[in-house]
């Protein structure tokens, strides 16, 4: 079976608001083994990056200005993925953006017309219900090295997701969960907070740098986990 692990980076969180794909990274697997074949492209979106997206990816409009547009790499990209099963974390996000890009071109169709799609976020939620299942959280839980992931990059994230996918779809004993000894009962530590005057409340002044970092973190959660409650609350307000 041929599979392609895929990730994208974008100018913002919503393609419906005109945000565009700025980077695509793909890694090919055959029979669950990397073949060494990859596809990678930076893309000129013809628009500014939203602040949160720029903070997360490190990409700027200036850097992307001399890169090809999606239309120029579309056929090469489609040739690479055609007929494969795509492995994507939070597939609705990436597929939505790619379908929006394909929709600007004639006769290219949609991603799911060309490929089956396996969503590792849904897989992780079934295996680890009620837990954080972002890519970083899964790396920590499954013992996948993501120490090089200082910024989000599509090809690097696809390579990391490959390792996460293999771990998710392997037997538990293969990733270190099997044990001959019974688990020890969790130790409970009781903590009681004491405040001299409960009526006093600290006042915190938020700097512009803090606000930008906060927005960037919410963008990461929304993109990789599929939902960010804090962001939903802010938008509702």
Buried (B, 14 or more C-beta within 10 A) or exposed (E): EEBBBBBBBBBBBBBEEEBBBBBBBBBBBEEEEBEEEBBBBBBBBEBEBBBBBBBBBEBEBEBBEEBBBBEEBBEEBBEBBEEBBBBBBBBEBBBBBBBBBBEEEEEBEEBEEBBEBBBBBBBBBEBBEEEEBBBBBBBEBBEBEBEEBEEBBBBBBBBBBBBBBBBBBEEEEEBEEEEEEEEEEEEEEEEEEEEEEEEEEEEEEEEEEEEBEBBBBBBBBBBBBBEBEEBEEEEEE
